[in-house]
Amino acid sequence: MTFRSLFVVLLVLTSIAVAGARAQVTLPPDESKTIGAQVPDVMLIDEDSTMFALSTLVKKPIVINPVFTACRQTCPMITTSLRDALKEIGEPGEGYHVLTVSFDPADGPAQLREYRKNMELPAGWKLAVATPENLTRLFDAIDFNYEALPDGGFAHANVIAILTPVLTVSSYERGVSFETAVLRRDLERAAREASFVRHYRPVIGLAALAALTSVVVALYTTRKKKQQPA
């Protein structure tokens, strides 16, 4: 092989690698900032063009599955693996919720219906789009990152987020394939975390109030001592 031919081959391989890297770029959530954070009760639009609040899915853990329906790479892989892994846990909508949210402005209810059909998703699996404002609020809360590419499509994190029944971030699973045992563990943990928060919220609130009161009293006492003549 001549030097020129070798150069051309290397150039082609480099171009393919760069294109693949851009398509599969991983911009992972910063879990140090999001775990335990409250997710806003945003309004979403389902495949029937009906608006609903995220809070209508409370009382059960929620798996958030961000996609764009025209994706031919990782989104179908993530959704298919998630669907298959959850089959052994039970139907969506019973012990847990699954919410697939598209971040593509070109997606609407019709695209969601087609995606459900193509992915063979069960009836209890929710699909939604949102206004740019609500989408930003939701994805900022779970720190899901994506970016439109110049040639079409999106670079995005390959990740799902698991929320507690009280809409706080519990955990993430990264990649394009998932195991039933891992998802079961995530959902059970999310349910336990919500129970803890519900049970101890009054105690936590009182403890925080007591701590604040102690600080105020201490500061006032210190100030009074400084004002007293020697």
N, C-alpha and C positions, 0 to 999 in steps of 0.2 A: 504494500500500500504506500503510495506516495505521500509526502508531507502534506500536499494540498488536499488529498482525499481524506487523510486523517484529520486535518483541521476542519473540513466540512462535517465529518461525522461527529466530532466533538462539539461543534457549534450546534448541530441539530439536537444532540443529546442534552446539551445545556439548556436549549430553548424548551425542550419537553419537560425537563426537571423544574425549570422556573415556572412554567405554566402550571404544572401539577402542584407545585408548592403554593402558588397563589390560590389555586382552586381549593386546596386542602388546608389553608392557613389556619392555625389554631390560636385563637385569642382567648385564653381561658379566663373564667371569672376569678376575681380576687376574693377568695373565700374568707380571708381574714377580715374583709369589710362586709361581706354579705350574709354569712351564716348567722342566723338569729335575727336578721333585719326584717322589718315589717314591709310587706309588699302592698302597694296601694290598691284600693278597691276600684280598679279601672273598669270602664265599660267596653265591651267587646261586641262583635257582630258575628252571628253564626251563619251556617250555610243556608238557612232559610231567611236571611236578611233581618233576623230578629236581634235586637240589642239585649244584652244581659250583663249583669255585673259579675265580676269575678267572685264576689262574696256569696253568690248563689251556689257555689261549689264548696262552701265551708262544711264543717262537720266530718269531712273525710280528707285524708292526704291527697295532694294534687301533684301529678307529674306534668311538668311543662315541657313540651316538645316543639322547639322553634324550628321552622322549615320555610322553604319557598317551594311552591308546588311544581314549578318548572325545572327544579333541580334534577339532574340525571346522574348525580354522583353520590354524595354521602347522605343526603336527606332521605331518599327512599330506603337506603340501607338501615339508617337509624330507626325510622318508623317501622319497618318490617321486623327488625330484631326486637324492638320494644313490644310490638304487637304479639309476637310469638312467645317472648319471655313472660309476658303478663298473663297468657292464657291459663297457666297452671295456678295463678293466684286467684283468679275469679274475673267476673265480668266488670268492665269499667262502669262506674256509677253505683256499684254496690258497696264494696269495702274501700274503694278509692276512686279518684277521678283521673282521667287523662285529658289534657288540653293541648291540642296541636294548634300553634299560633303561627300564621304566616307573616313574614316581615317584608314581603314583596308588594310594593304599591300596586302592581298589576293584578294581584290576586283579589278575588271577591267571592261572594257566595257560590257562583257557578264553578269557579276553580276548586273551591273547597269540596263541593259535591263530587266533582270528577276525581279529586284526590282520594276521597273516601272510597269511591268505587275501585279505583286502581289499586289502592293499598289494602282493600278488603277489610276495612275497619269495622268493628262491631258497633251496634246502634248506640251504646252508652258512651262511646268515645266522642268527645267534643272537639269541634274544629272552629276556628275563629280568625277573623282579621280585626284590625282596629284602626282608628284614626291615627295619624302620625303622633299626635300629642300623647294619646293613651298608650301607644306602642312604646314610645320613648320612656314613659313613666314605668311601664312594666319591665322593660328590658334593662333600664338603669337599675332597678331594684334588685334584679338577679344578676346584673353585670354580664348580660349576654351581648357579645360584640359581633358585628357584621359590617361589611363594606361592599358597596356596589362596585363591580369591576368594569373597566372601560369597554370591554368586548361583550358585556352582558353577563348576567349571573351575579353571584355574590361570593365573597370570601367570608367565612363564618366559622365560629367555634363549633366543634362537634361535641355537643354536650346536652344533657337534659338536667332539669332542676326539679327537686322534690320539695314541695311546700308542706308545711303543717296544716292541719284543719283550721288554724286561726291566721293563716296567710303570713307565716314567717318562713324564711328560707331555712330548710333543714339540711339538705345535702345536694351533691351533684354526682352524676356519673358521666364520665367522658368516654369518647370513642364512638364507634359505629355498631358495636354489638354488645348485648347485655345478657346477663344470666339471671334466671328466675330467683335463685337463692339470694343474690345481691339486692335485687329490687325488692324482694320480700322484706329483707332486713331494713332497707331504707324506708319503706312504707311503715313498718312497725315502729321504727325509731321516730319518724315524724308524728305518728299518732301518740306516742308516749310523751314527746316534747310538748304537744298541745295540751295533754292532760295535766302535765306539770304546771304549765303556765296558768291554765284555768284554775287549778286547785290552789296554787300559791300566790296568785296575783294580788288578792287582798293583803296577804302577809307581806309580800314584797313592797306593796305600796305603803303600808304602815311603817315598815322598816326604813324605807327611803325617807319618809316624812320625819321619822324619829332622828335619823342621822342628820338631816338638814337642820332640824331644830337644835340639835346638840352643837352643830357648827355655829349657828347664829348666837346661841347662848354663850359659847366660848369666846367668840369674837367680841360680843358686848361686854363680857366680864373683863377681858383683857384691856379693852378700851377704857373702861371705868377705872381700872387700876392705874393706868398711865395718867389719867386725869387727876388722880388724888395727889395732894401735896405731900412731899417727902417729910 
